[in-house]
Amino acid sequence: MSANAARIPGPVMNAAGCGGTGRELAAYGDLSALGAFVTRTITLTPRTGGSMPRVVETPSGLLHAVGLQNPGLDRFLATELPWLVRQGARVVVSIAGESVVEHAELARRVGQSPGVAAVEVDLAEPDPPAWGLLETREPIASALVATRVISSCRRELPRDVPLLAKLRPDPVRVVDQAYGLLEAGVDGLVVGHALPALMPDGRSGALSGPALFPVARRCVAELAAAVPDLPVIGCGGVGSTADAHAMLDAGAVAVQIGTALLHDPTAVHRIAAGVGGDRRHDTGGAR
Ligand SMILES: Cc1cc2nc3c(=O)[nH]c(=O)nc-3n(C[C@H](O)[C@H](O)[C@H](O)COP(=O)(O)O)c2cc1C
């Protein structure tokens, strides 16, 4: 296990993109009470995001096509990150780039900024070409790109800043991906992202929410059995303290809460209080 494994924040945090850059979520609870605050994915240049509607309910969860709306790295570092640090939040910065070089630049500049608890590389955007991102999904050629992205980010980050990779919750491939990323220098995984889906009007989008929970949990269990030294953060459909415990019992070191926050903006604080009240799952990470 890497020395950074113990520095991975936990046990309960929001999922990327489901708490904005913090100001939105702070209206509903103290950000410093969470294991960490995970930012929306930050790209080198600002993105205005996709067209409306961006979010549509399904019987099993949520379809969305936000299109990586974010203020871009310069503004994030100048205003949003310092604001989050002033709130006392342990900040996990989610990043995504259009090339290996861009990922390296994002990692270098985020890593040089004070108050960053970890960096999470979004390797699983449901439609990278549509969002103008580097394609890091399977087949094999793109898996190789993912390991190059991770090794370039690891080179640019200070040694003591944990590097996380966020993957698609694909129980068939996730263990093979994990071996490659571990070799490339990753300290932990987030499993996982929303699944590629179609919006009702035919645009590319993604599926999140309760439908993902058993799939993500299966990924966590597969990883815990096959790569026990690699910490895994379980994400996908966690909506209650019982769900969080089930994910932790499957082998996750922490959980992230996404879609549940769109129904109830207090969900992550409620679940953090529930799990925190039960010290079984205190990771002792960067608090
Ligand atoms: C509205 C919305 C926006 C999201 N934006 C991002 C994002 O910017 N970066 C990212 O890595 N994941 C993003 N996600 C995916 C979530 O972080 C999470 O991985 C996924 O939704 C599964 O968790 P959940 O079922 O708890 O929502 C977004 C999800 C939703 C619902």
The ligand as a Gaussian input file, in Angstrom:
#p B3LYP/6-31G(d) Opt

LIG

0 1
 C      -25.623000      16.151000     -12.256000
 C      -24.362000      15.329000     -12.207000
 C      -23.143000      15.905000     -12.538000
 C      -21.962000      15.152000     -12.479000
 N      -20.759000      15.736000     -12.782000
 C      -19.607000      15.018000     -12.665000
 C      -18.334000      15.637000     -12.849000
 O      -18.203000      16.844000     -13.123000
 N      -17.232000      14.841000     -12.747000
 C      -17.307000      13.504000     -12.418000
 O      -16.260000      12.851000     -12.306000
 N      -18.491000      12.912000     -12.196000
 C      -19.630000      13.633000     -12.308000
 N      -20.844000      13.033000     -12.066000
 C      -20.865000      11.604000     -11.704000
 C      -20.920000      11.437000     -10.178000
 O      -19.797000      12.003000      -9.558000
 C      -20.997000       9.951000      -9.773000
 O      -19.819000       9.306000     -10.168000
 C      -22.163000       9.224000     -10.422000
 O      -23.304000      10.051000     -10.532000
 C      -22.546000       7.947000      -9.636000
 O      -22.873000       8.253000      -8.302000
 P      -24.393000       8.529000      -7.811000
 O      -25.221000       7.370000      -8.287000
 O      -24.297000       8.614000      -6.318000
 O      -24.810000       9.798000      -8.455000
 C      -22.019000      13.781000     -12.112000
 C      -23.253000      13.211000     -11.776000
 C      -24.419000      13.962000     -11.807000
 C      -25.718000      13.321000     -11.403000

